[in-house]
Amino acid sequence: MAVKLNSELAAFFETGDQPSEAEFGHLIDSILPTPAALTDAAAVTLTKAANQGRVNVVADLSQNSTFTIPAAAAAGEYYNFVYVGGADEAHNHIFSLGTSNTQFFIGNVMWVHDDGTGDSVFSDGDSNELLTLVTPMNYDINILAKSTTEWYLWGSVHSATIPTIAD
C-alpha cells in the first residue's frame, strides 16, 4: 500500500462510502509507514509512492549523492531524511527539488560544528532548491510542501563544514 495525504484518506471515508480493503491498507500504511532505505548511487530520484511520508534512511555512501524529490502536487507532501552511517561520511549528500528554481525551500537547517559551535543556514525564500550537506556525521532533515512551489525546510546536521542552501 502507499502513504497518502490526509485529504486523500478523508475521501475514502465520506458519508455513504464503503472503504475497500486497499483503502484501509493505505490508511494503516499512512499511520505507521515503514522506513525507506535509499540506494548508494550518484543520482537517486525519489518517488511519492516509495518515499513520501516515510523516514528515508541514508547509510554510508561511496560517492557524492544527489537525492531528487518529486515535484509537489499538493501541500502536505512530506519527506524526512536521516543519516545512519557507521562513521563520519566522506561524501556530500545533496537534496534537490530538481525544478530549475520553479520550486524552492523556505526555512533553515541548524548546523553543529565538530567543536560544538554552530549556526543556522537559511534559504533565500525565493529560488534556493539545493541543500548540500558537506561530509555529514549525522543529520535529520525535514522537507514539507507548503504549496506546489514552496517547500518548508528544517532540521539539523552535524559536520565539520557548514552546509549550503543554493540555486
Number of C-alpha atoms within 10 A of each C-alpha: 15 19 24 22 18 12 11 13 17 11 12 16 13 10 7 6 9 10 14 10 9 11 19 15 14 20 22 15 17 20 11 11 18 15 15 16 16 18 16 15 14 14 14 15 15 16 12 19 12 17 26 26 26 22 20 22 18 19 17 16 18 12 15 18 19 20 22 18 21 17 17 20 12 13 16 21 22 21 20 19 23 19 19 16 15 10 11 15 22 15 16 17 23 20 21 24 22 18 14 13 16 15 21 28 31 21 18 21 24 19 23 21 17 12 8 8 8 16 11 17 18 19 23 16 15 15 18 22 25 23 25 18 24 21 19 24 20 21 21 18 22 18 22 21 23 18 15 16 19 20 25 19 21 20 18 18 25 23 22 17 15 21 25 18 22 17 16
